[in-house]
Amino acid sequence: MSTAQAAGALRVARGASRALPEPLLSSRSRPWNGIVVELRRARDIDVRLPYSDHAIAVILGGGAKLRQCRNGRTESSTLRAGDVIITPVGEPKRWQHIEDALAVVLRLSPAYVDKVAEEECGVPAGRLEIPDNFGTRDGYIEETAMRLLKCLAEDPVGSAIYVESLTHQISLHLLKHYARHGIASDKLSTKLSQSKLRRALQYIEDNLHRELSLSDIAAALAISPGHFSHAFRHTVGLPPHQYIVNRRVERAKSLLRDSDVSISDVANRIGCSSPNNFSVLFNRATGMTPRSYRNG
């Protein structure tokens, strides 16, 4: 964008809204650890926003002429679908744009990212530095953001542990590809030992009735959540969240087939918050409703 174009955009922005609209969707009420996911649409804004989290914005649509100002540095660009903006925790940033923009915004807790850096990469807390990145292209971030948005929009059964896995993965990706010193993560064990695998599987079986998290299972093995997720997948051939869904479905089949337990009780016993959620989970896995499976 030329100086004249930037000045024109700025003049338009001066008449724009100085308050960011409320998100169309937000995960703030969800029990998701380390991340807030938001779907946002805004048009003609001029706002100054604080950043107490690391923010990743993925542009979904629109052709906003965007201008950002932070730490005395100003950048301008016309953003397209698929562009990624990374804003680390720190000084407030001024955003100005004209026209319409739709984006999914991921807000990562600094404490969570610091913990991933320390446990998985050996970087002490306080030593992490992630620079601003304005309008990069990153297929991995875009795909992960869309998966998180789908969890937010559809609230699938078992989404909490899936979201936790995605949050860990995108934090590690941020560290490996965007941190100032090119942090690498190459010390994770590729597989669980047989004793740890047995303990993990038993822990899952004993706790299918409640909401499971990577942190809970990993703590039972005295390893980090990232190490567990990585090693479990390489050992079992499935990510933890998918294995847990499979085990819940198999236990439900057994209860429906071999007992008179009500469908509502079956839902409770496999960790579903409602019979409707249980029905959705069961139908996706089997192509049948719980009642038709029992009657059949």
Secondary structure as UniProt FT lines:
FT   HELIX           3..13
FT   TURN            14..15
FT   STRAND          25..26
FT   TURN            28..29
FT   STRAND          35..51
FT   STRAND          54..62
FT   STRAND          65..70
FT   TURN            71..72
FT   STRAND          73..78
FT   TURN            81..82
FT   STRAND          83..87
FT   STRAND          90..108
FT   HELIX           110..121
FT   TURN            125..126
FT   STRAND          133..137
FT   HELIX           139..154
FT   TURN            157..158
FT   HELIX           159..178
FT   TURN            180..181
FT   HELIX           194..206
FT   TURN            207..209
FT   HELIX           214..221
FT   HELIX           225..236
FT   HELIX           240..258
FT   HELIX           263..269
FT   TURN            270..271
FT   HELIX           275..286
FT   HELIX           290..295
//
